[in-house]
Amino acid sequence: MLKMKKTMLVIIKLACVCLVVRPEFTNAKPGLPDIQPSNYRVNSLKNANFLMDTSPEAVSRISQIDMTITNTADKYSFDDVVECNWDDQVLPSGQTPKFHCLVRQADGTSGKSIKVKFSPLRDDNGANVPDPYGEVFTTVLSSRLLRALGFGTNDLYLVKTLRCYGCSKDPWSDSIWLYGPNSTPLSRYVFKSQHSNYKESGRDDDGNIEYVLDTSQYTEFTYVSIQKKVGFEIQSFEGQGIGYDEFSNVNPANHAALDAFRLLSVFLNHADNKASNQALTCMDTTEDILEELKNISSPSDSYSCKNPIIIIKDAGKEFGSGAYGLLTQYRALDLDDPNEGGGGWKQAKIWQNDDNCMVDIHGSPFNSSFHPVVISEEGRQLLAHRLNQLTSQQIGDLFKGVKVSELPFSGHPEFKDVQNWVKVFMEKRDEINSRTCPISN
């Protein structure tokens, strides 16, 4: 009886422990608030652009870009062996296997946060199997194309080997066990006590064993994508993002770039276009952002970001079939599969009709923010001019750079041929070039 009372006392104490889980890392600028006043967002949206660089030089540089890599100053290459410590205090959003980790320093301590998309699958020998659904690869593929054409996106890198210290073979599922909707302080305690990637660190004042993450050993993952945030995401509540249905509030002066962004989204078949997969991002300095935010004292204040950009921040379902069926599944990197679901990327239309410039995306019927819209001639020309700068060599390099020839396209060996992807890419570009759209008013 005494033992039962003691056990109940421990359970009650654990149930009362309040563990604070950090939200998913949303900003690349430390020291800034994740949530801002709604009028700051509204005012920033009015002035938002869709191009990172609007100078004429930005277009002339496209043909010189190496499409096999992510062209940023701070980069990871495919052959790098990246080491990090699992961040077990974050529950990543979305439905794709991913986790957060902190770049491991030479002395084993933790540095900057990165988000990793991976495949939890293992072969009979325990080796990691590349993502069979393609999202690890398409997120990098889309990011490289968006950036090359001058549009906004986060920095994405494809890395062959990542060693995560403190990770199990499936840190995505572990995060859900720890901080998912059904977790409790007690379930977290039991989870840590039963898993080898946690170790005893002592006892609390009541004599209960305490556990900490053991980062002395690593689990190796292959073919992962690493995401590094750009800018400062403007949101008035957690996970708000921005939907395509909000773009009518953008300054008409940026209408050509807006329509080019819409048309490029159709070109990519950005099927999973719910609001949280796009972001209104501020590219100002930390000092300028803090200055603007501190001056806001009432809902009528007109302070805003000086350099707001709308970006696609999660582009994992591109170059594929879009949504199909009641379960709204998506298949990324699906080139040509007319016998299954909604077909492949080849079947995804640019124009909805033969005689006008109406576009749409076959997205989820439940959370798609993209609705049928007519593209202006100014927007069509802006995108066409940029797409036309890409040579056939660059287009091939784009797909070579994400290793399509090495991917496990079950039942579709033709998907491994880079030239098949180049052919469809150029056909879609020709569709855009051959149409004349109405001039905007």
RODO-2510 file (C-alpha; in nm, 4 decimals, decimal comma):
residues 441
     n   res          X          Y          Z
     1     m     0,0000     0,0000     0,0000
     2     l     0,2843     0,2351     0,0865
     3     k     0,4562     0,1556    -0,2428
     4     m     0,1349     0,2294    -0,4354
     5     k     0,0928     0,5663    -0,2612
     6     k     0,4529     0,6589    -0,3417
     7     t     0,4019     0,5634    -0,7066
     8     m     0,0852     0,7724    -0,7257
     9     l     0,2674     1,0668    -0,5689
    10     v     0,5402     1,0495    -0,8361
    11     i     0,2783     1,0336    -1,1129
    12     i     0,0910     1,3342    -0,9722
    13     k     0,4128     1,5369    -0,9465
    14     l     0,5112     1,4470    -1,3022
    15     a     0,1659     1,5371    -1,4312
    16     c     0,2008     1,8814    -1,2789
    17     v     0,5387     1,9518    -1,4385
    18     c     0,5041     2,2236    -1,6998
    19     l     0,7511     2,1587    -1,9834
    20     v     0,7850     2,4413    -2,2344
    21     v     0,8258     2,3225    -2,5935
    22     r     0,9864     2,5706    -2,8302
    23     p     0,7847     2,6285    -3,1472
    24     e     0,9404     2,5360    -3,4774
    25     f     1,2260     2,7729    -3,5642
    26     t     1,0665     3,0456    -3,7774
    27     n     1,3251     3,3180    -3,8222
    28     a     1,6828     3,3432    -3,9413
    29     k     1,7397     3,6495    -3,7264
    30     p     1,7860     3,5769    -3,3538
    31     g     1,6573     3,8290    -3,1039
    32     l     1,3394     3,9106    -3,2967
    33     p     0,9852     3,8144    -3,1902
    34     d     0,8149     3,5259    -3,3714
    35     i     0,4793     3,7053    -3,3491
    36     q     0,4206     4,0672    -3,4558
    37     p     0,1269     4,3115    -3,4436
    38     s    -0,1313     4,2441    -3,7160
    39     n    -0,1025     4,5948    -3,8628
    40     y     0,2720     4,5442    -3,9160
    41     r     0,1864     4,2407    -4,1296
    42     v    -0,0970     4,4168    -4,3161
    43     n     0,1192     4,7176    -4,3994
    44     s     0,4137     4,4999    -4,5037
    45     l     0,1937     4,2898    -4,7321
    46     k     0,0826     4,5995    -4,9248
    47     n     0,4432     4,6699    -5,0256
    48     a     0,5532     4,3093    -5,0787
    49     n     0,7471     4,2050    -5,3858
    50     f     0,8091     3,8567    -5,5229
    51     l     1,1596     3,9077    -5,6602
    52     m     1,4735     3,9035    -5,4487
    53     d     1,6648     4,1110    -5,7045
    54     t     1,4854     4,3370    -5,9550
    55     s     1,7989     4,4738    -6,1254
    56     p     1,8606     4,4066    -6,4984
    57     e     2,1846     4,2319    -6,4006
    58     a     1,9823     3,9696    -6,2138
    59     v     1,8381     3,8451    -6,5444
    60     s     2,1668     3,8481    -6,7362
    61     r     2,3320     3,6420    -6,4616
    62     i     2,0844     3,3523    -6,4892
    63     s     2,2667     3,1832    -6,7783
    64     q     2,5901     3,1801    -6,5751
    65     i     2,4500     3,0066    -6,2652
    66     d     2,5711     2,6605    -6,1690
    67     m     2,2438     2,4709    -6,1275
    68     t     2,4036     2,1655    -5,9670
    69     i     2,4528     2,3434    -5,6328
    70     t     2,2720     2,5808    -5,3989
    71     n     2,4324     2,9167    -5,4776
    72     t     2,4659     3,0885    -5,1411
    73     a     2,7672     3,2247    -4,9566
    74     d     2,7185     2,9901    -4,6608
    75     k     2,6661     2,6461    -4,8135
    76     y     2,6812     2,2709    -4,7737
    77     s     2,7965     2,0532    -5,0612
    78     f     2,6568     1,7104    -5,1438
    79     d     2,9709     1,5262    -5,0315
    80     d     2,9984     1,7047    -4,6960
    81     v     2,9566     1,4978    -4,3800
    82     v     2,7394     1,7231    -4,1640
    83     e     2,7287     1,6656    -3,7881
    84     c     2,4642     1,8015    -3,5528
    85     n     2,3032     1,7436    -3,2120
    86     w     1,9344     1,6538    -3,2134
    87     d     1,7125     1,9341    -3,0816
    88     d     1,4616     1,7302    -2,8821
    89     q     1,2709     2,0377    -2,7628
    90     v     1,1063     2,1155    -3,0999
    91     l     0,8050     1,9525    -3,2654
    92     p     0,8376     2,0159    -3,6424
    93     s     0,5230     2,1095    -3,8324
    94     g     0,3773     1,9312    -4,1330
    95     q     0,3334     1,5682    -4,2326
    96     t     0,6739     1,4920    -4,3868
    97     p     0,9464     1,3218    -4,1792
    98     k     1,1807     1,5924    -4,0517
    99     f     1,3628     1,7034    -3,7392
   100     h     1,5567     1,9980    -3,6052
   101     c     1,9143     1,9758    -3,4957
   102     l     2,1924     2,2094    -3,3873
   103     v     2,5132     2,2188    -3,5884
   104     r     2,7782     2,0377    -3,3859
   105     q     3,0884     2,2388    -3,3000
   106     a     3,4415     2,0983    -3,2766
   107     d     3,4062     2,0570    -2,8994
   108     g     3,0713     1,8770    -2,9310
   109     t     2,8572     2,1748    -2,8257
   110     s     2,5574     2,2979    -3,0239
   111     g     2,5528     2,5845    -3,2727
   112     k     2,2961     2,7135    -3,5232
   113     s     1,9619     2,5417    -3,5804
   114     i     1,8891     2,3644    -3,9091
   115     k     1,5851     2,1680    -4,0268
   116     v     1,6471     1,8264    -4,1813
   117     k     1,4098     1,6317    -4,4070
   118     f     1,4959     1,2637    -4,4227
   119     s     1,3725     0,9129    -4,4923
   120     p     1,3068     0,6968    -4,1834
   121     l     1,3222     0,3805    -4,3966
   122     r     1,6021     0,1277    -4,3473
   123     d     1,7067    -0,1764    -4,5500
   124     d     1,7643    -0,5260    -4,4096
   125     n     2,1167    -0,4261    -4,3089
   126     g     1,9988    -0,1187    -4,1200
   127     a     2,1267     0,1285    -4,3796
   128     n     1,9197     0,4390    -4,4479
   129     v     1,7119     0,4222    -4,7698
   130     p     1,6615     0,7426    -4,9767
   131     d     1,3184     0,9070    -4,9540
   132     p     1,0927     0,7053    -5,1908
   133     y     0,8353     0,9865    -5,2087
   134     g     1,0796     1,2399    -5,3505
   135     e     1,0207     1,5323    -5,1156
   136     v     1,3785     1,5432    -4,9855
   137     f     1,4940     1,5999    -5,3432
   138     t     1,2181     1,8217    -5,4816
   139     t     1,2510     2,0710    -5,1988
   140     v     1,6137     2,1297    -5,3073
   141     l     1,5306     2,1167    -5,6782
   142     s     1,2550     2,3776    -5,6449
   143     s     1,4624     2,6024    -5,4229
   144     r     1,7504     2,6101    -5,6722
   145     l     1,5201     2,6975    -5,9620
   146     l     1,3340     2,9656    -5,7668
   147     r     1,6575     3,1284    -5,6549
   148     a     1,8150     3,1132    -6,0017
   149     l     1,5139     3,2910    -6,1529
   150     g     1,5282     3,5583    -5,8832
   151     f     1,2299     3,4517    -5,6712
   152     g     1,2312     3,4105    -5,2948
   153     t     1,2916     3,0843    -5,1122
   154     n     1,4753     2,9443    -4,8134
   155     d     1,8225     2,7992    -4,8612
   156     l     1,8036     2,4221    -4,9239
   157     y     2,0965     2,1834    -4,9542
   158     l     2,1154     1,8182    -5,0539
   159     v     2,3691     1,6307    -4,8403
   160     k     2,4641     1,2659    -4,8793
   161     t     2,5646     1,2057    -4,5162
   162     l     2,4349     1,3592    -4,1936
   163     r     2,5355     1,2332    -3,8510
   164     c     2,2873     1,3274    -3,5839
   165     y     2,4160     1,2885    -3,2283
   166     g     2,1398     1,1942    -2,9879
   167     c     1,9074     1,0860    -3,2701
   168     s     1,7380     0,7508    -3,2910
   169     k     1,6702     0,6036    -3,6353
   170     d     1,3434     0,7996    -3,6469
   171     p     1,3655     1,1338    -3,4636
   172     w     1,0459     1,2458    -3,6409
   173     s     0,8373     0,9835    -3,4606
   174     d     1,0266     1,0523    -3,1373
   175     s     0,9304     1,4227    -3,1588
   176     i     0,5650     1,3262    -3,1937
   177     w     0,5885     1,0914    -2,8954
   178     l     0,7499     1,3654    -2,6897
   179     y     0,5449     1,6684    -2,7916
   180     g     0,2567     1,5531    -3,0104
   181     p    -0,1078     1,6281    -2,9287
   182     n    -0,1438     1,3187    -2,7097
   183     s     0,1763     1,3596    -2,5083
   184     t     0,1840     1,4428    -2,1380
   185     p     0,4653     1,5137    -1,8901
   186     l     0,4259     1,1572    -1,7669
   187     s     0,4429     1,0030    -2,1151
   188     r     0,7534     1,2107    -2,1909
   189     y     0,9171     1,0882    -1,8707
   190     v     0,8371     0,7254    -1,9503
   191     f     0,9588     0,7686    -2,3098
   192     k     1,2966     0,9033    -2,1977
   193     s     1,3366     0,6302    -1,9367
   194     q     1,2889     0,3600    -2,2014
   195     h     1,5006     0,4917    -2,4885
   196     s     1,8751     0,4476    -2,5211
   197     n     1,9380     0,7967    -2,6583
   198     y     1,8598     0,9348    -2,3109
   199     k     2,0749     0,8809    -2,0038
   200     e     2,0317     0,9347    -1,6327
   201     s     2,1662     1,2698    -1,5154
   202     g     2,0903     1,2451    -1,1440
   203     r     1,7867     1,2818    -0,9236
   204     d     1,5586     1,5704    -0,8411
   205     d     1,4791     1,6934    -0,4886
   206     d     1,2151     1,4221    -0,4527
   207     g     1,4510     1,1445    -0,5550
   208     n     1,3066     1,0920    -0,9043
   209     i     1,5543     1,0003    -1,1773
   210     e     1,6195     1,2812    -1,4282
   211     y     1,7104     1,2145    -1,7912
   212     v     1,9049     1,4155    -2,0501
   213     l     1,9759     1,3560    -2,4177
   214     d     2,2897     1,1494    -2,4734
   215     t     2,4871     1,3114    -2,7582
   216     s     2,7901     1,0833    -2,7327
   217     q     2,6663     0,8576    -3,0151
   218     y     2,5246     0,9374    -3,3588
   219     t     2,2818     0,7891    -3,6092
   220     e     2,3740     0,8311    -3,9743
   221     f     2,1216     0,9455    -4,2362
   222     t     2,1817     0,9520    -4,6112
   223     y     2,0351     1,1769    -4,8816
   224     v     1,8870     1,4439    -4,6578
   225     s     1,7876     1,8023    -4,7293
   226     i     1,9015     2,0773    -4,4956
   227     q     1,7006     2,3971    -4,4704
   228     k     1,8306     2,7310    -4,3492
   229     k     1,5797     3,0122    -4,3091
   230     v     1,6248     3,3437    -4,4863
   231     g     1,5002     3,6741    -4,3512
   232     f     1,2390     3,7362    -4,0856
   233     e     0,8960     3,5774    -4,1216
   234     i     0,6147     3,8232    -4,0589
   235     q     0,3172     3,6607    -3,8876
   236     s     0,0550     3,7710    -3,6390
   237     f     0,0065     3,4145    -3,5098
   238     e     0,2169     3,0972    -3,5111
   239     g     0,2178     2,9117    -3,8441
   240     q     0,0131     3,1793    -4,0256
   241     g     0,2130     3,1899    -4,3468
   242     i     0,0430     3,3541    -4,6420
   243     g    -0,2039     3,2140    -4,8932
   244     y    -0,2302     3,2973    -5,2607
   245     d    -0,5798     3,4231    -5,1834
   246     e    -0,4227     3,7166    -4,9938
   247     f    -0,2224     3,8442    -5,2906
   248     s    -0,4966     4,0851    -5,3989
   249     n    -0,3765     4,3113    -5,1168
   250     v    -0,0337     4,3596    -5,2796
   251     n     0,0578     4,6959    -5,4345
   252     p    -0,0572     4,7038    -5,8015
   253     a     0,2905     4,8284    -5,8935
   254     n     0,4160     4,4745    -5,8223
   255     h     0,1411     4,3053    -6,0241
   256     a     0,3722     4,1761    -6,3001
   257     a     0,5977     4,0051    -6,0450
   258     l     0,2877     3,8689    -5,8692
   259     d     0,1563     3,7088    -6,1884
   260     a     0,5021     3,5734    -6,2714
   261     f     0,5093     3,4161    -5,9239
   262     r     0,1656     3,2628    -5,9786
   263     l     0,2657     3,1281    -6,3200
   264     l     0,5925     2,9851    -6,1857
   265     s     0,3932     2,8129    -5,9102
   266     v     0,1821     2,6492    -6,1811
   267     f     0,4956     2,5550    -6,3765
   268     l     0,6351     2,3815    -6,0659
   269     n     0,2932     2,2329    -5,9843
   270     h     0,3133     2,3719    -5,6300
   271     a     0,0254     2,1492    -5,5236
   272     d     0,0668     2,1734    -5,1479
   273     n     0,0079     2,5489    -5,1443
   274     k    -0,1653     2,5894    -4,8100
   275     a    -0,0847     2,9220    -4,6445
   276     s     0,1802     2,7823    -4,4105
   277     n     0,3950     2,6770    -4,7084
   278     q     0,4477     3,0369    -4,8205
   279     a     0,5822     3,3226    -4,6089
   280     l     0,5771     3,6999    -4,6000
   281     t     0,9438     3,7595    -4,5222
   282     c     1,1240     4,0769    -4,4198
   283     m     1,4769     4,1182    -4,5541
   284     d     1,5574     4,4279    -4,3416
   285     t     1,8398     4,4305    -4,0895
   286     t     1,7642     4,3254    -3,7336
   287     e     1,8154     4,6845    -3,6173
   288     d     1,5644     4,8253    -3,8696
   289     i     1,3021     4,5653    -3,7802
   290     l     1,3343     4,6322    -3,4075
   291     e     1,3075     5,0061    -3,4708
   292     e     0,9850     4,9640    -3,6681
   293     l     0,8296     4,7259    -3,4165
   294     k     0,9025     4,9383    -3,1120
   295     n     0,7311     5,2385    -3,2736
   296     i     0,3997     5,0562    -3,3136
   297     s     0,1698     5,1725    -3,0367
   298     s    -0,1788     5,1415    -3,1906
   299     p    -0,3601     4,9448    -3,4638
   300     s    -0,3664     5,2542    -3,6855
   301     d     0,0126     5,2911    -3,7021
   302     s     0,1518     5,2490    -4,0541
   303     y     0,4939     5,1056    -3,9729
   304     s     0,6035     4,8156    -4,1922
   305     c     0,8986     4,6192    -4,3215
   306     k     1,0964     4,8180    -4,5799
   307     n     1,1898     4,5146    -4,7917
   308     p     0,9102     4,2560    -4,7697
   309     i     0,9313     3,9530    -5,0005
   310     i     0,6769     3,6739    -5,0464
   311     i     0,8522     3,3382    -5,0757
   312     i     0,7702     2,9706    -5,1200
   313     k     0,9200     2,8371    -4,7994
   314     d     0,8244     2,4697    -4,8360
   315     a     0,8338     2,3328    -5,1889
   316     g     0,8409     1,9595    -5,1377
   317     k     0,5550     1,8398    -5,3571
   318     e     0,6679     1,9994    -5,6842
   319     f     0,7457     1,8347    -6,0202
   320     g     0,4771     1,5775    -5,9524
   321     s     0,1154     1,4790    -5,9674
   322     g    -0,0538     1,7231    -5,7358
   323     a    -0,3318     1,5968    -5,5121
   324     y    -0,5607     1,3092    -5,5918
   325     g    -0,8315     1,1120    -5,4197
   326     l    -1,0118     1,1801    -5,0955
   327     l    -0,6914     1,1439    -4,8943
   328     t    -0,5294     1,4234    -5,1018
   329     q    -0,1998     1,2430    -5,1366
   330     y     0,0796     1,4047    -5,3348
   331     r     0,3559     1,2485    -5,5384
   332     a     0,6647     1,4582    -5,5921
   333     l     0,9161     1,3941    -5,8713
   334     d     0,6517     1,2047    -6,0669
   335     l     0,7369     1,2690    -6,4318
   336     d     0,4733     1,0876    -6,6324
   337     d     0,2319     0,8491    -6,4651
   338     p    -0,1097     0,8842    -6,6354
   339     n    -0,2401     0,5516    -6,5032
   340     e    -0,2267     0,6513    -6,1364
   341     g    -0,4194     0,9254    -5,9562
   342     g    -0,3880     1,2669    -6,1147
   343     g    -0,0990     1,1781    -6,3452
   344     g     0,2547     1,3134    -6,3330
   345     w     0,4241     1,6480    -6,3893
   346     k     0,3896     1,6054    -6,7660
   347     q     0,0105     1,5888    -6,7340
   348     a    -0,0133     1,9008    -6,5135
   349     k    -0,1442     2,1794    -6,7352
   350     i     0,0045     2,5271    -6,7615
   351     w    -0,3083     2,6808    -6,9168
   352     q    -0,6556     2,5619    -6,8247
   353     n    -0,7959     2,6394    -7,1705
   354     d    -0,6667     2,6761    -7,5243
   355     d    -0,7958     3,0284    -7,5786
   356     n    -0,7158     3,2235    -7,2610
   357     c    -0,4599     3,2627    -6,9820
   358     m    -0,6499     3,1050    -6,6956
   359     v    -0,4312     2,8969    -6,4642
   360     d    -0,4962     2,6715    -6,1669
   361     i    -0,3151     2,4113    -5,9581
   362     h    -0,4519     2,0677    -5,8786
   363     g    -0,4009     2,1115    -5,5049
   364     s    -0,5753     1,9794    -5,1989
   365     p    -0,9509     2,0471    -5,2000
   366     f    -0,9327     2,1067    -4,8253
   367     n    -0,6538     2,3607    -4,7765
   368     s    -0,5433     2,4883    -5,1180
   369     s    -0,5041     2,8668    -5,1225
   370     f    -0,4522     2,8872    -5,5012
   371     h    -0,7677     2,9551    -5,7024
   372     p    -0,8218     2,9955    -6,0798
   373     v    -0,6825     3,3272    -6,2012
   374     v    -0,6021     3,4950    -6,5342
   375     i    -0,2342     3,5782    -6,5836
   376     s    -0,1473     3,9182    -6,7297
   377     e     0,0798     3,9590    -7,0316
   378     e     0,3261     4,1538    -6,8172
   379     g     0,3527     3,8645    -6,5738
   380     r     0,3825     3,6044    -6,8504
   381     q     0,6609     3,7989    -7,0214
   382     l     0,8506     3,8529    -6,6960
   383     l     0,8636     3,4811    -6,6200
   384     a     0,9196     3,3748    -6,9815
   385     h     1,2163     3,6110    -7,0163
   386     r     1,3802     3,4617    -6,7084
   387     l     1,3052     3,0995    -6,7997
   388     n     1,4473     3,1582    -7,1476
   389     q     1,7864     3,2478    -7,0000
   390     l     1,8343     2,8879    -6,8871
   391     t     2,0276     2,6711    -7,1311
   392     s     1,9460     2,3050    -7,1904
   393     q     2,2733     2,2240    -7,0126
   394     q     2,1606     2,4174    -6,7033
   395     i     1,8210     2,2471    -6,7033
   396     g     1,9919     1,9091    -6,7166
   397     d     2,2303     2,0136    -6,4400
   398     l     1,9306     2,1103    -6,2257
   399     f     1,8093     1,7495    -6,2240
   400     k     2,1569     1,5986    -6,2133
   401     g     2,2278     1,8072    -5,9044
   402     v     1,9551     1,6310    -5,7070
   403     k     2,0718     1,2876    -5,8245
   404     v     1,7559     1,1789    -6,0095
   405     s     1,9558     0,9019    -6,1790
   406     e     2,0274     0,7488    -5,8366
   407     l     1,6749     0,7592    -5,6922
   408     p     1,4546     0,4530    -5,6304
   409     f     1,1811     0,5197    -5,8893
   410     s     1,0022     0,1897    -5,8354
   411     g     0,8525     0,0670    -6,1630
   412     h     0,9630     0,3773    -6,3550
   413     p     1,3266     0,3462    -6,4675
   414     e     1,2619     0,6153    -6,7299
   415     f     1,2408     0,8698    -6,4463
   416     k     1,6141     0,8181    -6,3890
   417     d     1,6957     0,9622    -6,7326
   418     v     1,7758     1,3318    -6,6904
   419     q     1,6909     1,4043    -7,0532
   420     n     1,3292     1,2954    -6,9987
   421     w     1,2972     1,5650    -6,7315
   422     v     1,4688     1,8224    -6,9546
   423     k     1,2249     1,7456    -7,2365
   424     v     0,9164     1,8059    -7,0207
   425     f     1,0716     2,1195    -6,8673
   426     m     1,1316     2,2684    -7,2128
   427     e     0,7834     2,1696    -7,3334
   428     k     0,6303     2,3580    -7,0423
   429     r     0,8535     2,6577    -7,1106
   430     d     0,7371     2,6507    -7,4731
   431     e     0,3748     2,6532    -7,3538
   432     i     0,4419     2,9762    -7,1658
   433     n     0,6294     3,1303    -7,4602
   434     s     0,3581     3,0506    -7,7156
   435     r     0,0695     3,2211    -7,5338
   436     t    -0,0316     3,5889    -7,5490
   437     c    -0,2209     3,7106    -7,2424
   438     p    -0,4334     4,0211    -7,1753
   439     i    -0,2503     4,3359    -7,0710
   440     s    -0,3439     4,4395    -6,7181
   441     n    -0,5439     4,7562    -6,6666
***
